[in-house]
């Protein structure tokens, strides 16, 4: 079955999956791709163009940009994946309470979600970072809370549909309690579309994480992270174009790959477009 599913995947989805696999491997096991230290400096080797021992060239301090890009995958993906996890962990109880907590809870939470959805997610993330302070953990939480309203709204709508399904009504008629029905019947059948949509949200989270790190609100120097590397390379584009181009390409290619695979999953599982993950 898995082989048949793979054969039916479009070429773009297969290529996207391979990109995600390579980037994930670099994040989990960077030593597989390079044996150098990302923070080792060599002033005599500053601004070496790409080629030879430095496939991505070197920066103003002589640090190997390929090594820093490989190690940067860990921080960029960790922030994006962690933010998506935070969004889901908060969205699930909010969505459940809005859908199943009664008319008052639904009205209050729906209005709160409407207000939050009215603001761009990046702006909400900036507000949260401003309140809690800069840093990788703060950035992770900020992006997660900014993406949460879309996921909560999606889960609420799915729960309202599933709770009226025949098998749920049959279970209730047989004496199954509300919490048991939620745990065994309602939530498992409503959570699938949320997880599929989260793959699309992961691509957006990668962009947000890199963008906020570019502004100096995320991972701090000298720790390698793609957005921070892009910020460092911005000031040297005139003399070393590679210092900014390669981190930017990695951000773009990874985000596009995650989005392509997420759209393919959404199409195959019949999940409609929502503002989840924005």
N, C-alpha and C positions, 0 to 999 in steps of 0.2 A: 504493500500500500504506500509506504514512504517513497519507494522508488518511482511508482506511478505518479505520485504527487509531484516529485521533483522533475520528472520528464515533462510535465505539463506547465512548469513554470516558464515564463518568458525569459529571454536571454538577459534583459535588463535586470530582472529580479535575481537571477542567478549571479550576475556580476555584482549586484549590490550585496548579496549575501556573502560573497567572497571578500569584498572590501571590508565588511563588518567583521568577518572572521579574522582577517589579518590585523585590523586595528585592535580588536579585542585581545588577540594574542600578544601584540606589542604592549598593551596595557597590563596584562597579567604577567607576562614573561619577557621583559625588555631585553634581557641578556641573550635571548634567542636571536636578536637582530643586531646587537652591538655589544662589544666588550669594553667600551669606554665609559668614563664617568661624565655625566652631562654637565657638571660644574667645573671640570678641569679647564683652566685657562692657559693660554700660550700667546703672550703678546707678540711674539715674532711671527705667528701664523694668523694674525688678524686679517679679516676681509679676504681670505682665500676664496676664489670662485669655486663653484661646484666642479667636482672631478677628483679622480684619484682616491686618496684616503678620506676625502670629505665630499660625499655625494651631494650634500646640500650646501656645501661651502662652510665658512666659519663667520662668526660675528666679530664685533669690535674688540672683544676680549680674547679672540682666538679659540672660542669654544666651538666644538663640532656641532653644527646645526642638525645633522641627521640624528645624532645621539640625543640631542635635546628634544627633537620632535618625537622620537620613539618613547622617551620617558614622559614627555608631555601628554601622550595619549592616556596614560594612567590617570592624570589629574583631570583632564577634560572629560573623559568618560565617567569618572567617578562622580564629578559634580553633576553631570547630566543624568546619570542613572539614579544617583541619590535624590536629586530633585524630583524626578518622576516617581520614585518610591514614596517620598514625602507627600506628594500630591495625591497619590492613590490612598495612602494610609489615612489622610484627613478626609478625602472625598467619600470614601466608603461609609463611615458613620454618618456624615452629613447627608449623603444621598439616601441612606436607609431611614434616617429620622424624618427627612422631608417627605418621603414616599409613604412611610408606614406609621409615622408618629401622630397622625391626626391632622385635622384641618388647620389648627392654630400653628402647629410646628411647620407644616408645609407652607403656609402663607408667609410666616416670618422668614424662614430659611430661603424660600424662593425669592423674596424681595431682596434679601442680603446678597444672594448669588447674582441677581439681576444688576445690582449696583456694582459689584465687583467685576462682572463681565462687561460693564460699560467702559471700564478703564483698560487701556492696553496692558497686556501682561508684563511687558518690559518696564512700564512705568510703575506698576505695583511692586515689581522686584526691586526697582531702585528705591522706592519708599521704604521697603522692609530693610534693605541693606543700610540705608541711612539711619534707621532706628537702632538696629542691632549691631552695626559696625561691620567693617570690611573683614575679609578672610574667606577661606574655602568653605568652612562650615556655614557661615552666614550666607554666603552666596547660594549654597545648596538649599538651605531652608527658604530663602527669599524666592528663588525660582519655583520651588515646590508649592509654596503658598499662592504664588501668582497663577500657577497653572491649575490649581485645585478646583476653582469654580466650574470650569468646563467639564471636568470629569464628574463632579458631583451632580451637575445638571443631567448629564448623559445617564448616570446610574439611576437617578430618580425616575426618569422617563421609562427606562427599561423595567424597573421594579414595578411601576404602575401597570405595565402591560403583563408581566409575568404573574403578578398576584391574582389576575383575573383568569389565568389559564385553567383549563378543565382539570388537570391533574392536581393543581393546588386546591381547587374547590373540593375535589374528591377527598384529598387528604384531610382537609378541614372537616368534611362531613364524617370521616371515620374517627374523629376525635383527636387528631394531631394538634398539639398546642401551637400558638402563633410563633414562638421562638424556635421550636423544632421545625416548623414548616419553613421559616425563614432560613434556617441553617441548612436544611436538607433539600429543599425544593426551590425556593424563590431565589436566594442569592447565587447559588451555583449556576442557575440558568440565566442570570442577568449579568454576571460578572464578565462573561466572555467578550462581548463587544467593548467593554471598558479596557480590557487588557490589550485587545487589538488596536484600539485607538491610542493607547499609551505608547505603542511603537512609533506612531506619527509624532506624538508629543515629545518623544526622546530626541528626534531630530531637531525640533524647535528648541529644546533645552540645551542642546549642544551649541546652537547659535547664541542663545541668551548667555550661557556660561562664558563663551569666548568673548562676547561683546562686553560683558561687565568686567571681565578680567582685563580686556583691552583698556578699559577706563580706569584700571588700577583698583578695582573694588573686590577682586577675587584673590587668587593665589599670588603671593608676594615674591619678588626676586630674592635669591637667584633660582628659586624652584621653577623648573620648566613647565609651562602650560601654553597651549597653542595661542590663546588670546593674548597672554602676556608677551609671548614671543613676537606676535604680530605688532604689538605696541612698541617693543624694543626695536624692531626692524623698520618701523615707520620713519624714524629720524635718519636712517642711513640708506634710504632707497636710492638716493642720487649716486652713491658710490658702491653700494652693495645691494642690488635689487633682490638677490636671493634671500636676504635676511627676513624680508616681509612676505615674499611671494610664496615660499614653500609652506609656512604655517597657515597662510590664507587658503592655499589649495587643499591642505589637509582638512581644515574646518569645512570647506565647501563640499569636498568629495564625501566625507563621512556623513554630513548632514543629508546630502542628496541620497546617498546609499540607504540610510535609515528610512528616509521618506519614501523612496521607491519600494522598498520591501514592505513598509507599513501599508502603503496604498494597495499593494498586491494582496496582502493578508485581508485588508478591509473588503476588497472586492470579492475574494473567495469565500469569506464568511458572511457576506451580505450585510456589513455594518454601514449604516448611512453616515454621511458627512456631518460632523458636529463641530462645535467650537471648543471641544476639549483640547487642552494643550495649546490652543491658539497659536 
